[in-house]
Amino acid sequence: MPTSPSPTVRCWIVAIVAACVLSLGGTPAVASTLSCGDTITRDTTLHHDLTNCVGNGLVIGADNIKLNLNGHTLDGNDVDDDCPGDTSCDDGVNNQAGHRGVTVAGGVIREFDLGVLIVDGSDNVLRGLATAQNSVGILLDHSTANRIVDGSATDNRFMGVFLVSSSDRNEIRNNTISGSVLTPGVLLDGSDHNRVEKNVIDGSDQGLASSGGSDHNDFARNRVSHNLGSAISADEGTGNRVRENVITDNGDGITVGFARQTEIRGNIVRRSGLFGAPDAGGFGILLDGSDDDTVDGNVVVGGRGPAIFVTSLDNPETSDRNVISRNVANSTLYDGILVNADATDTLLRRNTANGSAHDGIKVEAKGTTLIRNTANHNHDLGIEAVLGATDGGGNRAFGNGNPLQCTNVACSGR
């Protein structure tokens, strides 16, 4: 199950971030005579394409200015695979100086090492930009309260949008992000309180991922499809929320590893594992060594693996005190809801697990509590619970392939 960039990729990322902030050059620009590498110090509108730039496209040199690309293109001189070794990188729009209140809008930025770079900047707006065929589309490094809206990041070698090093309270909204075949389309690393909302994310190694202790981020109302691994991966963080996303045809749906207090609510997850990498598990929602999470009101159907899976798979810690409630879950090849023996104090309440290829609900962990769940028309048992599970009452099972209907909990019929 791919959940984060490989060590090689992560080393490359660290190197390129360090390298790309070393140089800042250019001269103050006059709008009518803009050239590659110029520094913008006042409101500026681009009136022609800048092509085959050797070095930076344009450099931001003042606070509270607007750079209107006016539908034109900033075009680099191809991506430099040796950029970290050369200790310099080429950026389409370079705000390495950390200027505040800058708006960059309305154009194409392509074939640079970094399409847009902001370091130590705040309150900037990137609106309607199309970043394509760069190493990284947009990189925020230790930058806060910026907005990336109404744009696209396509066919970048690595991330379309990358937030790193305490880039907090940023908004990524209403963008189309695709084609990051080596990494997630959107990656948050060590960054908190960000909103990733109403984006279309597809065709990458993963869709949207957070790692490195990224806490209290909100991933809401995105449409995520056709990624090789997880559609949304919220690892190693506390208090992240994954809400009301539509997730279709990914290797895995929502995966949470070694995390705490994650809220997964109101998502629709379809057909996990019918598309994706061969090593993907086809999990709809996976809690892997994660504690005190809430999985509530999701519809998880038609996948290859368990629709909802509570376990310790890639993480050594157990999954403890998780609440799985009011979900609709089924699997074409496996159980609807599966709680492995290494989970503790799981609560299953008011879930509907009908029509799975094996059991509707399978509980291997003692101490799991089952209350008012419904499991009908599954191929084997409605509810298969280990001896030692807690029967909280009100469970129902009807029309399952095994005439016992349930084991170790009492189930009524219809």
N, C-alpha and C positions, 0 to 999 in steps of 0.2 A: 504494500500500500504506500505509494509515494505521498508524503505529507509535507516535505520541505525541500528546498534546493539541495542538491548533492553537495558534499564537502568541497569538491572541485569548483562548482559553480559559486558557492558561498565565498570561497577564497577569491575568486575572480571579482565578485561584487565588492568585497572589502578593498581590493586593490584598485579597482576603477574608481570607487568613491574617493579614495585618498588621492589618486592621481589627478582626477578631474578638477580638483579644487586648488591645484597648485598655481595655475597661471590665469591671469586676467589682463587682457591687453586691449589695444585699440585706441582710437582717437574720438573725441566728441563728434557727433554726427549732425549733418544738416539734412533735413528730410528729403530734399530734392536730389541729393547727391550721395545717397546711402550706398556703401560698399560693404563687402564681407569684412567682418572684424570690427566695424565701427561701434562706438560706445554711444548709447542713447541717453541724453540728459534732459530731454523735454518731451512733451507729447509729440508723437511721430507717427505718420502714416506712410506705409511702404507703397510705392507706385510702380514697382517692377520686381520681377523675380531676382533673387540673388542665387546664382547657380555655381556649382563646383567650388564652393568655399574651401580654402585650405586654412584650417584653423577654425575659430568660432564664426558663427553666422553673425549674430548681433549681441552686444554686451550691454546689460542694464547698468547705468551709471548714476541714477538719482532716485530718490523716493517719490512716490505719489505721481508717477507719470503713466501715460498710456502708449503702448506700442500696438498700433493697428496694422496687422499684416495685410489687411484689405484684400483678402482672397489670394494673395500671392504666395510664393514658395521660397522657403529658405532651404537650399540644397547643399549638402556637404560633399566632400570628396571621398565618399565611401567610408565604411566602418573600419577602423584600424584594430586588427586582432592583437597587435603588439602594444596597444595603448598603455596598459599598466607598466610594462617594461620600459617604455619610452618616457614615463613620468609626465605625460601630458595627454590631454584628451581634447577633442573638438566638440563643442556644444552648439546646438542651433540657436538657443537663447540662453545666455549665461548670466545668472544673477548670483554669482558666487560671492559677491560683496554683501549680500544680505539686505538689499534695499526693500523697504516696506511700501505697501499700498500701491504696488505696480500692477497694471492690467496688461496682459498680452492676449490678443484676440484675433481670430478670423483668418487663419492661413494654414499652410502645409509646412511641416518641418521634417526633413527626411535625410537619411544617410549621414548622420552624425554619430559620434559615440554616445552622447546624451542629447536627446531632442531638446529638452528643457531642464536646466539645473537651477535649483534654488538652495542656497546654504544659509542657515541662520536668518532666514527671511520670514516675515509675517504679514498677514492681511493682503496677500497678493491674490490676483484672480487670473486664472488661465481659462479662457472661454473660447469655445469653438475652434480649438486647434486640432489638426490632424497630424499626429506624429506617426511616422511609418518608416520601417526599414532602418531604424537606429539600433544600437546595442540595447539601450534602455530608452523608452519613450519619454517619461517624465520622472525625475528624481528629486524628492524633497529630503534634504539632509538637515536634521535638527531645526526644522522649520515648523511654525505653528500658525493656526488660524488662516490657512490658505484655502482657496477654492479651485477645484478642477472640474469644470462643468461643460456640458453640451459639446463634447469633443469626441475624438476617436484616437485609439492607439492600436495600430494594426501591424502585424508582421515584424515586430521588433524582435531582435534575437533573444533578448532576455525579457524582463518585465515591461509591460506597457506602462504601468504606474508603480513606483517603488517609494515607500516611505520608510526612512531609517533613522536611527539615532535620536530617539525622543522627538520625532515629528508628530506633534500632538494637536488635537482639536482641528484637524483639517476635514474638508468635505470633498468627496469624490462622487459626483452625481450626474446622471443622465449622459453617460459616455458609452461608446461601443469599444470593447477591448477584445482583441483576438490575435491568435497567431504567435503567442510566445511559447514556442515548442519545447524549450528547455527549462522553463520556470513557470510559476503562476503568472497569469495575466496581471493580477494586482497582488502585491506583497507588502504587508506591514511587518516590520521587524523592529522590536523594541519601541513601539510607538502606541500611544494611548489616546482614548476619547476621540477617535476619528469616526466619521460617518461615511459609509460606502453604500450608496442608495440609488436605486432605479437605473442601474447600469445593465447593459447587455454584455455578457462575458462568455466567450466561447472559443473553442479550437486551440486551447493551450495545454501545457503539461498538467496544470491545475487551473481552476478558475480564479478563486480568491482565497488567499491564505494569510494567516497571521502567525507569528512565531516570536521567539526571543523575549518572552515576557511582555507581549502587547496586551494591555488590559483595557477593559471598559470601552471597547469598540462596538459599533452598531452596524451590522450588515443587514440591510432591509430592502425588500421589494426589488431585488435584482432578478434578472432572468439569466440562468447559467446553464449552458448545454455543451455537449460534445467536447468535453475536456478528458484527457487520458486518465487522469487520477481523480482526486476529490474535486467536486464542484466548489465546496466551501470547506476550508480546513481552519479550525480555530484551536491552535495548539499552544501550550505553555503559557497560558494567560489566565487572568481572573476577571470575571464579570463581563465577558463578552456576550453580545446578543446577536442571534441569527433569526431574523423575523420575516415572515411573509414573502420568502423567495420562491420562485418557480424554477425547479431544478430538473432537467430532463436529459436522459441519455448521456450520462457521465460514467467514468469508471467506478467511482463511488459518489455518494450524495454529500452528506454533511459528516465530517469526521472531527472528533474532538479528542486530542491526546494530551495527557498530563496537564489538565486544565482544572479550574475551579469555578464553580458558580456560573457556568455558562447557561444561558437561556436560549432554547431552541423552540420557537413557537410559531405556529400558523404557516409552516412551509408546505409546499407541494413538491414531492420527490417522486419521479417516475423513472422506471426502467434502468436503474443503476446496474452497471456491469454488462448490459447488453451491447454497450459501446465502451471502448476504452482500452487501457493497457492490459496485457494478459495477466499481469500480477495484481491487478485491482481485485478487491474482494466482492465487488457488486453490492456493498453495504448501502442501505438507504440512509440510516443515521447510526453512527458508531461512536460510542463512548468508550475510550480506550485508556484505562488507568486514570480516570477523571472522577472528581468528587463533587457532590452537592449541586449537580446539574438538574435543570428542569427541561423535560421534553414534553411539550404540551400542545395538543390541538393540531398536530401535523397529519398530512395524508401521505403515506409512503407505500407505493404500490408498484408491482410489476417488475421488481428487480431480481437479480440472479442470486444474491446472498440474503441473509436475514434483513428484513425491513428495518428493524430496530435491534441493535446488538449492544449489550452491556458486558464488557469483558476487560481483560488485560492482555492485549495482543502484542503490540510492539513496545509497551511500556512496562517496567517492573512493578509499578505501584498498582494496587487494586482499585477498582471503581467502587466508591462508597457513597451511600446516602443519596442516590439519585432517584428522582421522581419521574415516572413515565405515565402520563395521564392523557386521557381523551384523544388518543391517536387512532387513526385508521391505518392498519398495517397488513400487508400480505406480500408473499414472495412466490415467484414462479417455480423456484427450485428448492426452497429451504423453508425455515420457520418464519412466521410473521414477526414474533418478538422472541428474542433469545437472551436469557440472562445466564452467563457462564458461572461456573462454580467459584471462581475467584472474585466475584462481586459480593459486596456486603450491604445489607440494609436497603435493598432496592424496594421501592413501592410501585406496584403496577395497579392503576386505578382507572376504571371506566374506559378501557381501551376496547376497540373492536378489531378482532383479528380473524377475518374470514377468508376462506378460499386459498389457503397456502398449500404448497406441494408437500409439506411435511406436517408439523404441528402448527396450530394457530399461535399458541404461546408455550414456550418451553422454558422451564425454570430449573436450573441445575444448582442454584445457590441456596443453601439453608438461610433462613432469616428473611427471605424475600416475602413481602406481603402482597396478596392479591385481593382486590376489592372490586366487585361489580364490573368485571370484564366479560366480554362476549366473544366467543370463538366458535363459529359455525362453518360447516361445509369445508373443513380442511381434510387433506388426504389421509392423515393419521388421527391423532388426538386433537381435541379442541384445546385442552390445557394439560400439558404433561409437567407436573411439578414434583420435585424431589421431596422425599420424606424430610420433614423439618421446615418446609415452607409454611408460612402463616396464612391460614384461610380467613380472610376478613369478611367473607360472606358476599352473597349477591352475584356470584359468577354464574354464567350461563354457557351451555354448549349444546348444539343440536346438529344432527345430520353429518357428523364427522365420520371418516372411514373406519376408525376404531370404535367398536360398539361401547367401549368403556366411557367414551366421551372425554372424561377427565381422570387424572390420577392425583391422589393426595390433597385435593381440594374438592369440596362438594359443588356440583354444577346442576342447576335446574335446566329444563328443556327450553322451549321457545321463549 
